[in-house]
């Protein structure tokens, strides 16, 4: 037996110098003919992008108060208080939640309180919801028991158009005083 025998290079050596046979080779998993695809990443290369129909909402808990604007391309669930504007894909406002500011979202479900303009492609005010402000929508549903004070206006593109009344107010306040 040669020390450098090719047949013995990868075989374990028994105590006393003999070669121990390896036995049956390990079972291997069959290789799939389907290519393995890594999850798509966001532009920064960070977290995987959410796939269509499957997402985990960001949650503002009931013991949290946010002062400032919230912007997300994903889903957002508010259970606490927000003083500021909100932009989201799907926005759910919980029963004890309160939002003071403008809301823009593709889908909005209000169970709590909103004080401010609400813009959404689909807007739903559930029983017990309280909204004090205008609703600009493509589709709206107001359930029995919802409290609403304001105007409702349909728009083909409620998320893109600007509030004309605010623009008019700004122009009027900018006019110089005339006369003496």
Phi, psi and omega in degrees: 000134180269146178295327185253037180291130181298325183290344185250001185298315185261010179266139181293149181261129178280156174301135183100000172096351180283165179259129180267128178292147185285331183088201183292137175293152180295146178288138178246151178284140178296145179279128180288142176282346179278134178292142176276127183246127176287150179298144178294139181253157176289176186302331181278354182082007183279239188291152178297145178286150180286138179277158185302129177083347181238115178205155176250123183287151168282141186237130170261108187292163184295337180266011184247135174241125180251128175246106184142174184274148177242129180227127176211150173269355182258205182263147183223135177238122181256123174242345181257217182241139178229123172251092182161173181278152181230134173235128181203169174279299176239123180242125176241124179253115185291170184302318181267005185278155177221130178237128175241104181153181180276139178244132173228118180205154176297310178236131179232128174238119183250120173248339183255222186245134174231128174240104183144176182287137181240118180240126180201150175294311174238124181236133177227125174257112182279168176303130181093352178290148176230118180234125175240093182160176183277149176242122176244124193211166167261329178213134181225145173224127178239111182283157175300135180096355175276142180252120184227128177231112181154197179246155178238130180223132177276142178214141177292331181223074187292338183278338185262328185286152179268156179284109184293326181294323178293320179295320179295317178299319180296319180293319181295319182287343180272350182291136179287153179286142178244156177088178185231000000 
